[in-house]
């Protein structure tokens, strides 16, 4: 994908989510992703119903990953980046099983939370 597309990734840390809330942290992550592009976009497509406060022409599309190949590709990139982070994080906190559950609330992950409490990443 990175050989045929310009890709920008925006990552916010758990502390920013805690400080701002998930909505504003998401808006910041989208802004960081667009700012990370090697050239300014002509138009940004966003999967959802809200847009960050930025100066870029943009369209929010609910269920966008089902109707836009660009949004679907961005979703795959985001999941790959997230999975890579979770696998690396699993080395520091192996008892949460992040290498396999990627942070989803499956039974094993929830049991580990009950047993060990939340990590700083939670």
C-alpha positions as a Markdown table, in Angstrom:
| # | Residue | x | y | z |
|---|---|---|---|---|
| 1 | Unk | 0.0 | 0.0 | 0.0 |
| 2 | Unk | 2.7 | 2.5 | 0.9 |
| 3 | Unk | 4.2 | 2.1 | -2.5 |
| 4 | Unk | 1.1 | 3.3 | -4.3 |
| 5 | Unk | -0.4 | 5.7 | -1.7 |
| 6 | Unk | 0.7 | 8.6 | 0.5 |
| 7 | Unk | 0.1 | 7.5 | 4.1 |
| 8 | Unk | 0.0 | 9.5 | 7.3 |
| 9 | Unk | -0.4 | 8.0 | 10.7 |
| 10 | Unk | -1.6 | 9.9 | 13.8 |
| 11 | Unk | -1.1 | 8.4 | 17.2 |
| 12 | Unk | -2.3 | 9.7 | 20.5 |
| 13 | Unk | -1.2 | 8.3 | 23.9 |
| 14 | Unk | -3.6 | 7.0 | 26.6 |
| 15 | Unk | -2.8 | 10.1 | 28.7 |
| 16 | Unk | -4.2 | 12.3 | 26.0 |
| 17 | Unk | -7.3 | 10.3 | 25.8 |
| 18 | Unk | -7.7 | 10.5 | 29.5 |
| 19 | Unk | -7.1 | 14.3 | 29.5 |
| 20 | Unk | -9.3 | 15.2 | 26.5 |
| 21 | Unk | -11.7 | 12.3 | 26.2 |
| 22 | Unk | -11.9 | 9.8 | 23.3 |
| 23 | Unk | -13.7 | 12.1 | 20.9 |
| 24 | Unk | -11.2 | 15.0 | 21.1 |
| 25 | Unk | -8.3 | 12.6 | 21.1 |
| 26 | Unk | -9.6 | 11.0 | 18.0 |
| 27 | Unk | -9.9 | 14.4 | 16.3 |
| 28 | Unk | -6.3 | 15.0 | 17.3 |
| 29 | Unk | -5.2 | 11.7 | 15.9 |
| 30 | Unk | -6.9 | 12.4 | 12.6 |
| 31 | Unk | -5.3 | 15.9 | 12.4 |
| 32 | Unk | -1.8 | 14.3 | 13.2 |
| 33 | Unk | -2.4 | 11.8 | 10.4 |
| 34 | Unk | -3.2 | 14.5 | 7.8 |
| 35 | Unk | -0.2 | 16.6 | 9.0 |
| 36 | Unk | 2.0 | 13.6 | 8.6 |
| 37 | Unk | 1.3 | 13.4 | 4.9 |
| 38 | Unk | 4.2 | 14.3 | 2.6 |
| 39 | Unk | 1.8 | 16.6 | 0.6 |
| 40 | Unk | -1.4 | 18.4 | 1.5 |
| 41 | Unk | -4.5 | 16.5 | 0.6 |
| 42 | Unk | -6.9 | 17.8 | -2.0 |
| 43 | Unk | -9.8 | 16.4 | -0.1 |
| 44 | Unk | -10.0 | 14.2 | 3.1 |
| 45 | Unk | -12.5 | 11.4 | 3.5 |
| 46 | Unk | -13.3 | 10.5 | 7.1 |
| 47 | Unk | -15.1 | 7.4 | 8.4 |
| 48 | Unk | -17.7 | 8.8 | 10.8 |
| 49 | Unk | -20.0 | 11.6 | 11.3 |
| 50 | Unk | -17.7 | 14.4 | 12.5 |
| 51 | Unk | -14.7 | 16.2 | 11.1 |
| 52 | Unk | -11.7 | 17.7 | 13.0 |
| 53 | Unk | -11.4 | 21.5 | 13.0 |
| 54 | Unk | -8.9 | 21.9 | 10.2 |
| 55 | Unk | -8.5 | 23.9 | 7.0 |
| 56 | Unk | -8.7 | 20.9 | 4.7 |
| 57 | Unk | -11.7 | 20.2 | 2.4 |
| 58 | Unk | -13.2 | 17.0 | 3.9 |
| 59 | Unk | -16.3 | 14.8 | 3.9 |
| 60 | Unk | -17.4 | 12.6 | 6.8 |
| 61 | Unk | -19.0 | 9.4 | 5.7 |
| 62 | Unk | -20.8 | 7.1 | 8.2 |
| 63 | Unk | -19.8 | 3.5 | 7.4 |
| 64 | Unk | -17.2 | 5.0 | 5.0 |
| 65 | Unk | -15.0 | 1.9 | 5.1 |
| 66 | Unk | -17.8 | 0.0 | 3.3 |
| 67 | Unk | -18.3 | 2.6 | 0.5 |
| 68 | Unk | -14.8 | 4.1 | 0.0 |
| 69 | Unk | -11.7 | 2.1 | -1.0 |
| 70 | Unk | -9.6 | 5.0 | 0.4 |
| 71 | Unk | -11.3 | 4.8 | 3.8 |
| 72 | Unk | -11.1 | 1.0 | 3.8 |
| 73 | Unk | -7.4 | 1.1 | 3.0 |
| 74 | Unk | -6.9 | 3.7 | 5.8 |
| 75 | Unk | -8.8 | 1.4 | 8.2 |
| 76 | Unk | -6.4 | -1.5 | 7.3 |
| 77 | Unk | -3.4 | 0.7 | 7.8 |
| 78 | Unk | -4.7 | 1.9 | 11.2 |
| 79 | Unk | -5.4 | -1.7 | 12.4 |
| 80 | Unk | -2.0 | -2.8 | 11.3 |
| 81 | Unk | -0.3 | 0.1 | 13.2 |
| 82 | Unk | -2.5 | -0.6 | 16.2 |
| 83 | Unk | -1.7 | -4.4 | 16.1 |
| 84 | Unk | 2.0 | -3.7 | 15.8 |
| 85 | Unk | 1.9 | -1.4 | 18.9 |
| 86 | Unk | -0.1 | -4.1 | 20.8 |
| 87 | Unk | 2.3 | -6.8 | 19.9 |
| 88 | Unk | 5.3 | -4.7 | 21.0 |
| 89 | Unk | 3.4 | -3.8 | 24.2 |
| 90 | Unk | 2.8 | -7.5 | 24.9 |
| 91 | Unk | 6.5 | -7.8 | 25.6 |
| 92 | Unk | 6.2 | -5.4 | 28.6 |
| 93 | Unk | 3.0 | -6.8 | 29.9 |
| 94 | Unk | 2.7 | -10.4 | 28.6 |
| 95 | Unk | -0.1 | -11.5 | 31.0 |
| 96 | Unk | -2.7 | -9.4 | 29.1 |
| 97 | Unk | -2.3 | -11.4 | 25.9 |
| 98 | Unk | -2.1 | -8.3 | 23.7 |
| 99 | Unk | 0.0 | -10.3 | 21.1 |
| 100 | Unk | -3.2 | -12.2 | 20.3 |
| 101 | Unk | -6.2 | -10.2 | 21.4 |
| 102 | Unk | -4.9 | -6.7 | 20.4 |
| 103 | Unk | -6.7 | -5.1 | 23.4 |
| 104 | Unk | -10.2 | -6.2 | 22.6 |
| 105 | Unk | -12.3 | -7.2 | 25.6 |
| 106 | Unk | -12.2 | -10.9 | 25.1 |
| 107 | Unk | -12.7 | -13.2 | 28.1 |
| 108 | Unk | -9.0 | -13.8 | 28.6 |
| 109 | Unk | -8.1 | -10.1 | 28.5 |
| 110 | Unk | -10.9 | -9.3 | 30.9 |
| 111 | Unk | -9.7 | -12.0 | 33.3 |
| 112 | Unk | -6.2 | -10.6 | 33.1 |
| 113 | Unk | -7.5 | -7.2 | 34.0 |
| 114 | Unk | -9.3 | -8.6 | 37.0 |
| 115 | Unk | -6.2 | -10.5 | 38.1 |
| 116 | Unk | -3.5 | -7.9 | 37.4 |
| 117 | Unk | -5.5 | -4.6 | 37.3 |
| 118 | Unk | -5.0 | -2.1 | 34.5 |
| 119 | Unk | -1.6 | -1.3 | 33.0 |
| 120 | Unk | -0.6 | 2.3 | 32.1 |
| 121 | Unk | -1.7 | 1.5 | 28.6 |
| 122 | Unk | -5.3 | 0.8 | 29.7 |
